[in-house]
Amino acid sequence: MLNAFIPALCLLVAPPVQGVSDATPQMVTIGAPGNAADTSSGLGAVALPFRMSTFEITNTEYVEFLNAVAQFDTNGLYSTLMTSSDRGGITRTGSEGNFVYAVKPDFDDKPVGSTSWYDAARFCNWLHNGQPSGEQTAATTETGAYDMSLAGGSIARLPGALYYIPTHDEWYKAAYYDPFDPGADALGTTDYWLYPACSDLIPIKATADAAGDVTNPGVNVANSDKGADWNGENGNVTTVGGTTSAGPWGTFDMGGNVNEITETPGTPITGPPVLPTRRLRGGDFSNAEVLMSSPAPFSGSLNMLAEGANVGFRIAALEPWYEFGVGLPGTTGTPTLSGTGLTVADEPVTVKLMNGLPGSVAVIFIGFSQINVPFNGGTLIPAADIILTRKVKPTGNINFSFTWPDGFPPQSVVFWQFWVFDPAGPMGLSATNGLQSTTP
């Protein structure tokens, strides 16, 4: 792996990074990799940084998916409940082979419901494959993140998955883990809240207007316990993010609105036949607020085929570039380091130094482990497995671009840091933050 990596790093020019489609859900980074679990539940420990969709997947996003791959709806991605239920937000017209899907009035930014675990997995496959159009085949929905040809209980995340359903631990960490606020200590567990909106108090029930928009947004509000009455229903879905109550990492509605599917297997439902299940999290518009609490939530085992108006999902993805730590200031301030591009074989990536001393020489340390040792007045973060030099441009930048090499096993981690010769640094050097890259 190292021999393949070194020559790739010597390339200075790469093709432009492909843009992200507008259909890709907005996502936030969940950092602090290697965090401890919540002692009250044993959940929430995640080894690597990852991304989580800011909101639950909406009817608008799901309709794009349906119109792309469900003109022939071979695998039942559409449920009639999406139309027949007053909580459903999607209509279907036409006949097999020419189906057309549309969002109901006032339901565009409401979470999609009546989706099964299989539907969520196929949505992830579609994102992984670049959001193609066509019949439901291996090129669109049947593989990529998950191999849908397997029996339900055997389906697991494939190596290299770019988008996926979050595990129970990933979901739990995004909802409750908060290393930023010293008040996060639910039931004595350091850095965990009791409820998903950064609170140890039972959330306030959301109310809604005739269009399903939340009318009492604010701190620690959640759509639960039949508070949001509209469209003829005692309790209904509301606009995603409409409560304005965010979790510690910037996600919304992880308490209330719809229950959310996770990747983690649950207890099989006894038969015959025995039915495979997956864990469910988050509470919903109908159930009491206590079901969204961290130690004793509604985290039941859901039949993988089950569909209900109160069941939806959000997605996750591995974070290919994660910035952490602090740098060492120099003449122009503290230089910074960031990365862009997919860490997938033959994809263009760029590691970018900014705010270095113009015209100076910079040394980049690249390591396959993190050592964090004192070094010239600062901290050397990566092991010195590869050391290269580059000249800082008059703009104070270095764009270190190359094509990601083949041969990395899934979830391989590389650490990066630039040190710049700078007379204003403590020992004639300034340094960037650390940068971690991870392959999916």
N, C-alpha and C positions, 0 to 999 in steps of 0.2 A: 504493500500500500504506500509506504513512504517513498519508494523509488519512483512510483507513478506520479506522486504528488509534487515532487521537487521540480521536474521540468515544466509542469503545468503552471507553476507559480512564476516562472520566468517570462511568461507571455504578458505583454503590456497592452494589447488591444484585443477586444472581444466584441462580438455582435451585441446590439442593444438588447436589454432585458425585455421580454415580452410583457405587455401590460396586463393588468388584472381586469377581467370582464366586469361590467357593471352589475351583472347578475350574481356575482360572488358576494355572499353576506358580509356585512361589516364585522370586523373582528378586533378583539383586544388581546394583548399579551398577558399571560399569567406567568409571572416570573418566580424568583426565589426557588430555584430548583433544589431538590434534595431536602425539602422541608419535612419536619416531623409531623406525624399523624395527630389527630385530635384524640387525646387520651380518653375522652368520654365515649368514643365510638370505634377507635382504631382506624378511622378513615381519613383521607385527605393528603396522605404522603404521596408526592409525585417526584420522580427523579429528574425529569428534564423540563425545561420551559416549553410551553405550548400556547396555542391561541384558542380562544373560545368566541363564538359568535356573540356579538353585543346583545342581540335580541333573539327571541325565538323565531324560527323560520316563519315567514308571513305567507298569507294567501297569494300575494303578488309574486313572491319568489317561487312558490310551489306551482303556480299557474305557468310561469315561464318553463319550468321543468316539464309539466304535462304537455304543453304545446310543442315542446321539442321532441319528446319521445313517446307520447301516448296517443297518437292518432290511431294506431292499433294498440289498445291497452292490454297487452298480453298478460301482464302480471298484476293487474288490478291496482294500479297506482292511484286511481280515482276511486273514491267511495261514494255511493249514493247519499250517504249521510252529509256529505259536504254541501249538497243541495237541499235535501229534505229537512235538515235540522235548521232551526232559527239561529243556531250558533255556528253553523257552517257558512263558509264564505266563497264557495266556488260553484259555478254552473257548467254543465256539459251539454253541447248540442251536436247534431250531426249523427252519423252512423259509423259503425266499425270501419276503420281505415281512413275516416275523415272526421274524427272527433275534433271539436274545437272547445277550448276551455276559457272561461272568463271569470273575473272577480265580481262578486255581488256588490251592489252599492254599499258604501261605508265599511267594507270588509278588507280593503286593500292592505292596510297596516295592522290588521288583526292577526294573531297567530293561527296558522293552519292547524286544524284538528282532524280527527278521524283518520289519522295515519298510523299504520302498523310499524313494527320494528323493521320489517322488510322494506317498506316504503322509504324509511329514513336511510337505510343502508344503500338503497338504489339511488337516492338523491346524492349521497356522498360519492358513489361510483361515477355519477354523471359529472359532478364537480371535478373529481380526479381526472377524468378523461377530457376535460376542457370544455364541458357544456355543449356536446355535439347534438345534432338533430338526426333522427332516424328511428328505426324500430328498436325494440328493447333487446339488444344483443350484447356480446362481450365488448363491443366498441363503444357502447353508450351506458348501459345500466347494470350489466351482469357480472362485471369484474372490474378491478382497479383497486378499490379499498377493501372490498369483500368479494369472495367467490360465491355467488348466489346459486351455483349448481349444487352446492353441498346441502346436506340435511341441516335444518335450523340449528340444532344443538351443536353442530360442528363448525358453524360459520364464525370465523375470527378475523380480526384485522390483518390484512396482508402486509408483509414488509414493503416499505416504500409508499404506503398510503399517504396521500397529500391532504385529504380531508376524511374525517371519520366521526362516528358517534362517540361522545366522551365516555370514558369509563366512569364508574361510580366514584372512584377517588378523584379523578379530574373534575368531575362535576362538583363534588363536595369542596374541593380546594377553591374553585372559582367562586363558589357561593359564600363560604364561611371563613376562609383563611385570610387573615389580615395582619401582615408584619409591620404595617405602617402606624397603626393607632394603638397606643398603650392600653386603651380601654377594652381591647379585644381579648377577653379572658373568660368566656362563658364557662360556668361551672368549674372554674379554676384552671381551665386549659389555656395556656398562653397562646395568643395570636388567633384564637377562633371565636367567632360570634355565635350567638344562639340562633339568630335569624339572618336571612340573606342580605338585608339592606343595612348592614353595619349596625346592628342593634341586638340587645339582649331582652328587649321588650316586645310583647306581642304586637305585630303590625296593625296599623289602622286599616279598616276595610275601605277599599276604593269604592266610589260611587261613579255613575256614568250618566252622560246626557243621551239624547235620542240617537246620536250617531256613534255611540260606544266610546267616546273620548272621556277620560277620567276627569271628574269635576272637582276632586279634592287632592290634587297632587301635592307632594311635599315629602318631608323626612319620614321614613319608615311607613310607607303606604304600600299595600299589596292588594291585588284583585282576588279576594277570597270570600268565603262564607256568604255567598249570594248578595253581596252589597251592590254590584253593578247590574242594575235591572234595565234592560232595553231590548228592543226588537221582540217584545212579547214574552221574554224569558225572565224568570226570577233567578238572576245570576247569569252572566254572559261574559264572553271574552271582551277585552278592551284593547285599545291601541297599544302596541308594544312600546315600552318606555314611557307610557303616558303617566305613570305614577311619579316619575322623575326620581324615584328612590333607587339609587345605584348601589351595587355591591362594592366590595373593597377594590376590585380590579376594573370596575366600570361596566359590568354586565347589568342588565335589567330583567325584572320579572322572573328571577330564579325562585322567588316565592310567589305563588299564585299564578293567575291567568290560565295556563294549561300545565298538566303534569308532563314531565319531560322524560323521554326514553334515554336509557344509558346503554353502553356496550356490555356491561357486566352481567353474566348469567345469574338468574335467580333460582329459586327452588322449583324444580319441575312440578307441573300440575299432574297429579295422579290420574290415570286413565282407567280402562283403556280408551285410546292410546295415551301414553305419557307425553305431555306437551312441553316443549322447551320454553323457557321464559327468560326475560331480561328485567333488570331492576328499573324502577320508576322513581323519579324524584320531583320535589318542588311544590306540591300542593296545587290547587286549581281554583277556579272561580266559584266553585260550589262548596268545597269542604272548609272546615274550620282552620283558623290560622295555625293552630298547634301542629298541624301536619307538615308544615314547612320548617319546623325547628330542626337543628342539627343532630341532637342525640336521639330523638325519638320521632323521626319523621315518617311520612307515608313513603316508604321505600320498598313497596311490595313487589312481588314477582308478577309480571304481566305476560300473559300469553303472547308470543311473538307475532301472532296473527291478529290479535285483538285491535279493534278500531273503536274509538269513542270520541265524542265531541270535546271531551276534556283531556285528550291525549295528543300532544304534539312533540316537537323536538327542537334542539339547537345542535349545531355542529362544532367540531373542534379540529385543530390542525397542529402539527408539530411546528414550533417556532424555529426557522432555519438560522436566524441571527438574533442573538440576545446580548444586549449591552449591560455591563454590570461594573461595579467598583468605581473608584474615582481616580483621576489622573493626577499629574504633577505639573503645576503651572510654570510657565516660562515667560518670555518676552511679550508675547501676544495673548497671554492668558493660558488657560488649560486646553491643550489639544484634545480632540475627540476622535473616536473610531467607530465606524458603523459598517454594516454589510448589507448587500442587496442581492437578490437573485435566488433561484432554487438550488439547493445543494444536492442536485441530482446529476448523474453522469451526463456530460456533454452540454450542460446548461451554462450560459454565461453568468458569472458572478463578479461583483466588485467589492473590495474592501477599501474603504475611503477614510483617509486621514484628513482632518480639517483643523485649522487654527494652529498649524505648526509654524516655526520660524522660517519665513521665506528665504530660499536659497541655501538653507542648511542641509545637512545630511541626516537622514532618519534610518534607524535600524528597526526592522520588524522581526519580532520573535514569534515563532509558530510552534505550538506544542500539542502533543496528544494527551497531555495531562496538565493539571493546574497545580502550581507549586506555591505561589504566594510567599515569596521570600523577600526580605529587605534588600534593596538594590539602589545604590546611588541616591539616597534620600527619599526613595519611594518604595513601591512594591512591584517586583517582577511577578507577573501573574502566570504566564505560560512556562512550561518546561522548554528549554532551548533546543528543541529537536531540529528546527530549521531556523537559520539566521540569514537575513538578506538585507541589503542596503538600497536605499532609493534617495533621490534628491527632492527636496520640498520645492514645489513650484512657487513662482512669485505671488500666487494667490494664497499661499499657506496650505495648499492641498496636495495630496497624493492620491490618484485614482489607480488602485492596484487591481487590474482586471485580468481575468483568465477564465478558461473553461473548466468547470468542475470535473476532476478526473474520475474514471471508473475504478471500481474495486473496493469501495468503502462498504463494509457491512451496514445493515440498518441501524440507525441510532448511534452512529459513530460521532464522537465529539472532538472538535479541534478548538484550541484556544489561541487568541491573537492579541498582540499588543505592539504599538509603535513607541520607540524612544527616540527623541530628537535632540541632537547636539544644540544646546542653547545656553549662552553664558548667564542668563537670568535664572536658570534652574539651580536648585540647592547645591548640586555638584557638577554644574555645567551641562545638565540634561533636563529636559521636560519629558513627560510621558502621557499617554492616553489612558482612558479607561480600558478595561478588559472587554473582549468580544468573544462570544462562544458561538460556533457554528455546529449544527447537528444535522445529520442526514436522516431523511424520513425512513 
